[in-house]
Amino acid sequence: MKSYSYKLNTRTSDKKLDIQAHKNKFLFYLIHSIDAAVLRIIIRNFAEKINYNINHLHDCIILHPNYVEDFYNIINELYHSDDMYVLFS
């Protein structure tokens, strides 16, 4: 019946942060986050409009073949919508 506290140090004082590596990888991280945002919009729109939940793993979308045409329609709507311009502005 006692509470305990735990602490985990993830950085040690002998390791330095590699700023140049972060600068080099920044664009890759940015593109990955944009891809993830677009995928979340697709999943949300599909659930709201079609009432079906898409499964996904990273960049892969998993859905029943009966919903492929609906999926293409959602993609087409998204890429022709103002949401894409707001996302990138």
N, C-alpha and C positions, 0 to 999 in steps of 0.2 A: 504494500500500500504506500509506496514511495514514488515520487516522480524523479526521473533522471533526465539529464541533458546530455546531448551528444553534439560534437562539433567535428566537421570534416573540413580540413584545409585542402583545397584543390590546387593551389599554387604554392610552391615553395620559394623561398627567397633567392635560391641559387638559379632559378629559371627566369629569363626575361621574356617579356611579351615581344613577339616578332611583328613590329608595326609594318614592315615592308611586305610581309606575307599577307597581312590583312588588306593592305592596299592592292596587292596583286589579285586577290581573290574577291574583292568587293563586287565587281560586275557580275561574277558568277553567282554570288549570293543574292544580288539584286534580281537577276533573271529568275532564279529559283523561287524567290518570294513572289514575283509576279505570276509565275506559272501556278503556284499554290493558290493565289488569290483568284485567278481565273477558274481553276478547278472547283474551288468552294462556291463560286457564283453559279457554275453549271450544276453542281449537285443541289444547291438550294432551289434554283429555278425548276429543275426537274421534279423535285419533291413537291413544290408548290403547284405546278401546272399539271403534272402527270400523276401525282400522288404515288410515286414509286421511288424508293431509295436506291441510289446507285452505290455500289461498292467500289472502292478504289484502293490502289496501292501505288504510291508515288505518282508516276505519270500514267499509270494503267487504269482504265475504267472497265469495270466488270458489270454487265447488265444482261438481262435476258434478251435473246434475239428478237422477241416480239416488240421490244422497245427501241430498236436501232433507228427506225425512221423518226420516232419522237426525239431521240437523242440528236440526230442531225438537225432537226428543226430548232431545238434549243440552242445548239451551237450557232446556227445561222442567225437566229434572233439576237444572240449575244454579240456576235461580231458585227452586226449592223445596228447596234443600239448605242445610245449615248453613254452607257455604262463603261464601255471600253475607252472612250475619250476621257471620262472622269478618272478612270483608273490610272491613266498615263499622264494626267496633267498635274 
